[in-house]
Amino acid sequence: MRKYVAYSVLLLLFIAGCETDRIIFNGPYHVRFTQATGFSKESVTDTVKIEVHNVGPAPAEDITIGYTIGGDAREDVDYVVLENRKKVTIPAGKYFGYIKILLINNANNILRSQNIILTLQSTTVDKLEVGQGTSQIGNTYTFTIFDDCILGGIYTGSRSANSTAYEGLSVTGVTGSDCNEYVLSNWNIDVFSSSAVMDLSFKDNGDNTLTIPEQEETELDADLATIFGTGVVDPTTGEILLKITLKDFDNSPEVSFTLKRQ
């Protein structure tokens, strides 16, 4: 019994010895990018918001942070900087500010990537450092823009001008196809009463016409599943008109709809 008690005491002392003091951050206060990297396809139309945050007490006045822009992405060709170029502000009482960038979809079927490199340089608050520590951790952010195929992007689909518009439909180039083959995320645009998502493969013929090769729609019964069709692209507006033939249905009806870039 004594040996057991002695062993327990030693174990408690060992555990207590392994405990470390809680580390509480007490400076120096600084500003930095929340993340080090980000990426997106050039066809994304939403504004890219790159977060910069203040590591310290909420400021009593606005903090304006200067930054430089580098990288091989071309400003006003691959992207534009919105609001105050080379300056980002963290408002008084807040911890975060945002550099806002809008990507330019200049797809030319040459798939590559470009980088935007942002580097924080200075602040309007003397005692606030840029980056964390002597190595300035977090003062640089790299955003990669991935090129997209010409028809790639996010679309709104509708059967006619007065019909329901289906937003958020994606057209994606098939990897390794040199932008000749695409997949539409859903062609069930007021076609069936079911809300089932039905993707569609099609080919770009390179002359503003499209071919929908014969394929089986897995969401339909096997004896009704075969579909094929054609399409055209308006070279001015980029609108896509697709015509799909339901081969196995009575009289092989054709359904058509238009895709417009969002």
C-alpha positions as a printed Julia matrix, in Angstrom:
262×3 Matrix{Float64}:
   0.0    0.0     0.0
   2.86   2.4     0.86
   4.52   1.65   -2.47
   1.27   2.42   -4.31
   0.84   5.76   -2.49
   4.45   6.71   -3.14
   4.08   5.86   -6.83
   0.92   7.99   -7.08
   2.66  10.97   -5.47
   5.58  10.68   -7.89
   3.19  10.45  -10.86
   1.38  13.62   -9.77
   4.68  15.43   -9.34
   5.76  14.29  -12.83
   2.52  15.52  -14.4
   2.77  18.85  -12.58
   6.35  19.21  -13.8
   5.2   18.71  -17.4
   2.66  21.52  -17.28
   3.71  24.7   -19.04
   2.73  28.25  -18.29
  -0.01  29.67  -20.51
   1.52  31.91  -23.12
  -0.34  35.19  -23.46
   0.41  37.36  -26.48
   1.39  40.82  -25.37
   2.96  42.28  -28.46
   4.43  43.73  -30.38
   1.14  44.5   -32.1
   1.17  44.25  -35.87
  -0.87  43.99  -39.07
  -0.66  41.01  -41.39
  -2.5   39.05  -44.05
  -4.84  36.51  -42.47
  -3.87  33.91  -45.09
  -0.67  33.54  -47.1
  -2.21  32.37  -50.38
  -5.43  32.15  -52.37
  -6.54  31.16  -55.87
  -9.44  31.27  -58.31
 -10.32  30.67  -61.95
 -10.4   33.84  -64.04
 -14.06  33.17  -64.92
 -15.2   33.78  -61.33
 -17.21  37.0   -61.3
 -17.44  37.56  -57.53
 -15.13  40.17  -56.03
 -12.05  38.61  -54.43
 -11.64  39.93  -50.87
  -8.15  39.55  -49.4
  -8.21  39.98  -45.63
  -5.71  42.03  -43.65
  -6.05  42.06  -39.89
  -4.82  44.0   -36.91
  -3.23  41.8   -34.24
  -3.78  43.99  -31.22
  -6.48  46.1   -29.56
  -9.2   47.5   -31.77
  -7.87  50.85  -33.07
  -9.39  54.12  -31.91
  -8.9   55.53  -35.4
  -8.66  54.17  -38.92
  -5.46  52.33  -39.78
  -4.31  52.78  -43.37
  -1.81  50.23  -44.61
   0.3   50.72  -47.71
   1.18  47.75  -49.9
   2.97  46.99  -53.16
   1.68  44.95  -56.1
   3.89  42.46  -57.91
   3.73  39.13  -59.71
   3.34  38.17  -63.36
  -0.44  38.78  -63.56
  -1.14  41.93  -65.56
  -3.13  44.66  -63.86
  -6.07  45.87  -65.98
  -5.6   42.84  -68.24
  -5.9   39.89  -65.86
  -7.42  41.78  -62.9
  -8.29  45.2   -61.52
  -7.86  46.5   -57.98
 -11.04  48.07  -56.65
 -11.27  51.08  -54.32
  -7.98  52.57  -53.08
  -5.16  51.03  -55.07
  -2.1   50.15  -52.91
  -3.9   51.19  -49.72
  -6.18  49.19  -47.45
  -7.96  50.55  -44.38
  -8.93  48.86  -41.14
 -11.74  51.05  -39.78
 -11.68  52.38  -36.22
 -13.01  49.81  -33.78
 -12.53  46.95  -36.26
  -9.88  44.28  -36.7
 -10.1   43.58  -40.43
  -9.69  45.39  -43.72
  -9.98  44.03  -47.26
  -8.1   44.46  -50.51
 -10.71  43.92  -53.23
  -9.82  42.54  -56.64
 -11.98  41.8   -59.67
 -10.71  39.17  -62.09
 -10.9   39.74  -65.86
 -11.97  36.75  -67.92
  -9.72  36.98  -70.97
  -9.88  33.26  -71.73
  -8.1   32.33  -74.96
  -7.87  28.55  -74.55
  -4.24  28.83  -73.43
  -4.34  27.29  -69.97
  -1.77  28.6   -67.54
  -1.68  30.59  -64.32
  -0.52  34.01  -63.15
   0.26  35.33  -59.69
  -0.56  38.55  -57.91
   1.91  39.18  -55.08
   0.88  41.76  -52.47
   3.34  42.95  -49.82
   2.4   45.11  -46.83
   4.83  48.01  -46.39
   3.71  50.62  -43.85
   0.95  51.79  -41.52
  -0.29  55.15  -40.32
   0.21  54.03  -36.7
   3.87  54.36  -35.68
   3.88  51.64  -33.02
   2.14  49.08  -35.22
   4.55  46.74  -36.96
   4.08  45.26  -40.43
   4.2   41.48  -40.29
   4.85  39.36  -37.24
   8.31  39.38  -35.7
  11.69  40.12  -37.22
  10.94  37.89  -40.24
   7.7   39.8   -40.89
   5.53  36.7   -41.06
   2.27  37.39  -42.89
   3.33  40.55  -44.72
   3.11  38.87  -48.15
   0.12  37.33  -49.91
   0.13  35.43  -53.22
  -3.06  35.05  -55.24
  -2.99  32.66  -58.21
  -5.3   33.22  -61.19
  -5.99  30.07  -63.17
  -6.87  30.57  -66.83
 -10.16  29.11  -67.97
 -11.36  27.83  -71.32
 -13.24  30.3   -73.53
 -16.66  28.83  -72.7
 -15.83  28.1   -69.07
 -17.62  30.05  -66.38
 -20.84  30.54  -64.44
 -24.08  30.98  -66.36
 -27.78  31.62  -65.93
 -29.99  29.26  -67.94
 -33.57  29.74  -69.13
 -35.95  28.15  -71.64
 -37.25  31.5   -72.88
 -37.21  35.22  -72.04
 -40.19  34.86  -69.7
 -39.3   31.55  -68.07
 -37.63  30.88  -64.74
 -33.92  31.7   -64.72
 -31.63  29.1   -63.19
 -28.53  30.76  -61.78
 -25.19  29.25  -60.84
 -24.87  26.79  -63.73
 -21.22  26.02  -64.43
 -19.54  25.18  -67.71
 -16.17  23.52  -67.1
 -13.49  22.51  -69.59
 -12.56  18.84  -69.44
  -8.97  18.4   -68.26
  -6.64  17.39  -71.07
  -9.12  18.21  -73.84
  -7.39  21.47  -74.93
 -10.68  23.29  -74.32
 -12.54  21.28  -76.96
 -14.74  19.4   -74.48
 -16.95  20.8   -71.72
 -19.41  19.73  -69.04
 -22.54  21.71  -68.16
 -23.45  21.16  -64.51
 -27.22  20.86  -65.11
 -29.37  20.83  -68.25
 -32.64  20.07  -66.43
 -33.89  23.62  -66.9
 -37.69  23.3   -66.67
 -37.38  20.12  -68.74
 -38.7   17.6   -66.2
 -40.87  17.98  -63.12
 -38.06  16.36  -61.14
 -35.42  18.68  -59.67
 -32.7   16.09  -60.31
 -29.38  17.56  -61.44
 -28.39  16.3   -64.9
 -24.97  17.16  -66.28
 -24.26  17.33  -70.0
 -21.13  16.8   -72.08
 -20.63  18.83  -75.26
 -17.87  19.7   -77.72
 -16.74  23.03  -79.14
 -16.27  22.65  -82.9
 -14.18  25.83  -83.12
 -16.56  27.61  -85.48
 -19.18  28.86  -82.96
 -21.09  25.58  -83.25
 -21.36  22.88  -80.61
 -21.99  19.15  -80.73
 -23.72  17.22  -77.95
 -22.54  13.66  -78.56
 -24.94  10.8   -77.86
 -24.83  10.02  -74.15
 -26.85   8.33  -71.43
 -28.54  10.46  -68.75
 -28.15   8.5   -65.52
 -31.05  10.32  -63.83
 -33.52   8.94  -66.39
 -34.8    5.39  -66.71
 -32.51   3.26  -68.85
 -35.07   2.97  -71.67
 -35.39   6.79  -71.82
 -31.8    7.78  -71.15
 -30.26   8.44  -74.58
 -29.82  12.08  -75.54
 -27.83  14.05  -78.13
 -27.98  17.45  -79.77
 -26.35  20.59  -81.13
 -25.63  24.14  -80.05
 -24.33  27.52  -81.15
 -22.33  30.27  -79.46
 -23.01  33.95  -80.11
 -19.47  35.34  -80.63
 -20.6   38.84  -79.63
 -22.46  38.16  -76.39
 -21.02  34.76  -75.49
 -24.52  33.34  -75.07
 -24.86  29.61  -75.65
 -27.96  28.03  -77.21
 -28.25  24.27  -76.67
 -30.78  21.97  -78.37
 -31.14  18.49  -76.86
 -33.01  15.64  -78.49
 -34.62  13.08  -76.15
 -34.02  10.15  -78.47
 -35.93   7.46  -76.54
 -39.07   9.49  -75.82
 -42.09   9.26  -78.12
 -41.43  11.28  -81.3
 -37.94  12.19  -79.98
 -38.82  15.7   -78.77
 -36.25  18.49  -78.75
 -35.72  20.85  -75.82
 -33.7   24.04  -76.04
 -32.44  26.69  -73.63
 -30.02  29.6   -73.5
 -27.06  30.09  -71.19
 -25.97  33.65  -70.36
 -22.84  34.5   -68.41
 -23.5   35.83  -64.92
